[in-house]
Amino acid sequence: MEKIYSTMPGYRLNDYLLVITPNEELRKRIIAVRKNFNEKFAPSMPLIGKPHLALVHFVTWNMMEDKLVNRFHHIAMGMTPFKIELKDFASFPTHTIYINVATKIPVQNLIRDLKTAQKLMKADPEHDPHFIAEPFIPVARKLLPWQYEKGWLEYSHTHFTAKIIADGMLLLKRPLGEKVYQVVQRFEFMNLPVTTKQGELFF
């Protein structure tokens, strides 16, 4: 299906990512952590992009983008800016090491609100949106067993503390199969009184 529709206007499939981004100072700190890990353990697929905290990853048609932008804007309008505390490191055995999000509930509440738009995030039954139930900021992933074991032996005893003031979210996209994401739009958290029923007008 992807090949058939890939050249038809509006029927191109895009890979989307909705994220919260740290400020520049914290971004540089996280990049330094990743660089240190990469130099020590040489993962085959080192993380080199800008660090972010992912909220949802999904694949849908290009023609749905305007509706998605409207829906995300509406959700962000009603969202109050909040603080995210990062503390130390955690892991997904046996392949990923990440910076731990200590204050998960505000992020999970935002993700719950985003689920109201999940119909717009699904191109077909083969592409379910992936909502990030346990928020995290990756340091290294797709590690070999020995890289994970040695890396986790060190990072399980390494300390890291920081705070993110989440005052908006960023929508990224790339054509399905490509590697580089581009910015679609940033949505500011405005703490305005909005209702779900109003949001349904955007479907």
N, C-alpha and C positions, 0 to 999 in steps of 0.2 A: 504493500500500500504506500509506503514511504516513497519508493522509487517512482510510482505512477503519478503521484501528486506533487513531486518535488519541484516541477517547473511550472505549475499552475498558480496564477496570482491568488494569494490568500490561503492556498493549500500547502504552503511550505510548513514543515514541522520545525518548531524551535524548542530548544532546551533552555528552560528558565530557572533562575535561582533568585530567591528573595532572601535578603540578608540584612543583618545589623553590622555596621562597620565601626571599629574603634577609631579614636582620633589618631592623628599622625604620630604623636609621641609613643603611644602604646603600640601602634602598628610597627614602628621601628624596633621596639623591644621584642615583639613576637617574631619579627623577621630575624632578629639576632639569635633568638632561641632556635629557630629552625635551621639557620646557617650553622650553628654550633653542632646540632644533631647531625646534619648532613655531612659535615667534615669528619665527625667521629665514626659514623656508622654507614655512610655511603649508600643510602637507599636507592634502589633502581629508578624510582619515580619521585624525586625530591619535590616538595611543595615550594613553588617559586612565586605564586601569585600573591595578591594582597590579602592579608589575613581578614577573615570575617567570621561572623557567627551565623550559620545558615538557619533559616526558619522553615523553608519548604523548597523542594526541588520537584519540577514537573515538566512534562512535555505536552505541548498543545499546538494547535494551528495558529499561524501568523495572524489570521483574520480575527482571532479572539483577543488580540492584544489591547485594543481600545477598551473593550469591556473589562478586561483585567485591570487596566490602569484606573478606570473609573471606580471599580470595586475596591481596590487597594487604597485609593485616595480616600474613599468614604470610611473605610476601617481606620485608617491613620488619623482622620479628623477627630474621631471619638477617643483616640488613645492618649492617655496621659504619659508624658516622658517618665522614664523610670531608670533606676540605677541597677547595673549588673556588676556583681562582685566576682572576680576571678581569683581562685586560690589553688596553687600547686598544680600537680599533674595527675592524670588518671589514664586508663587505657582500656581498649577493647582487645582482650586476648584473642589471637596472638598476632595482631597485625597493625594496630593503631595506637599511637600515644598522643595525648591531647592535653590542652590547658583546661582545667576543670572549672565549670561555671558553678559557683557556690549558691547563687540566688537564682534558682531555676523557675520558681513559680511565676514571676512577672513575664518571663519569656514564654512559658507554657500557656499563660492566659492569652497572650497575643496570638500564639499559634492556634488556640481554640477559636478565636475570632476569625482567623484566616480560613479555617475549615468551612465557614459559611459560604466561601466562594469556590469550593472544590469542584463544583460542576464545570466551572469555566477552565479548570486546570487539567482536564482529562480529554485528550484527543480521541481515544478509543479504549476498549477494554484492556488492551495491552500496555497502556500507559497510565497507571494509577499515580496520583501525586504522592510524594513521600514527605510527610510532615515529620520534622525532627523532634521526637518525643523527649530526648535527653540532650539539651543544647550543649555544644562544646566547640572549641577552637582547635583544629588539628595542628599538631607539630609534625607528625610523620605518619604516613599510612601505606598500606600494601607492603608491609615489611616482611622480610624472610624471618623464619623462626629465630635464627641466631641474632638477627638485628633487633628483633623485638625483645628477646631475653636480655641481651646486654644493655640495650637502651633503657628498658624498664628498670633494670637493676640500678641504674644511675638516676633516672628521672623520678623514680618513686621516692627518692630521698632528697630531691631538689625542690627548693621553695620558689614560689612565684606568686605575687599578689598585685592586683590592679583593679581599677574600676572603669566601667564604661557607662557614660550617661547616654542612654538610648533615647534620642529625640527624633528618630525617624528610621525608615527602612529603605533599602535600595533594591530595585528590580534589575537583574542582569539577564542577558539572553545571548545565545549563540545558535546559528543554524545547526540542526541535529547532525552530529558526526564531526563537527569542527571543534577546535580546542579553545579558542579565545572568546571570552565573554565580553560583551559591550554593555554599557549602562543604558537602560531604557529610561528610568525616571527614579527620583528620590521622593519619598512620601513623608512629609513632616507630621509628627505627632502633635496635634493641636488642642487636645482636651476640650473639644466642643460637644455640646449635647446633640447626639445623633441617635437614630433608632434603627433596629434591624429591618423594620418594615420599609423605611426609606431606602435602605440599602438594596432591598429586593427589586427596586425600580431599575437597577443597573444590570440585572440578569437578562 
